[in-house]
Amino acid sequence: METICVELPDSLHKNLKEIADRDSITINQFIASALSEKISAFMTQEYLEARAKRGSKKKFLETLAKVPDVEPEEHDRL
């Protein structure tokens, strides 16, 4: 495990401490969880961008053409 030193504005530290206390977790646990969420969001974006580059409009339209042209069921109507 690594240790890092981060300088935070006093107001941010106060809010961080209040939220961590409210959730009965340590500031370290809160920061690790928040950082994990942010990293996951970035990795998901990169994954989706890579998938989009592999996409094919032609294949999409071919697949879409296979969908039957019928009215939606009652519970699916807007």
Secondary structure as UniProt FT lines:
FT   HELIX           10..22
FT   TURN            23..24
FT   HELIX           27..54
FT   HELIX           57..65
FT   HELIX           74..76
//
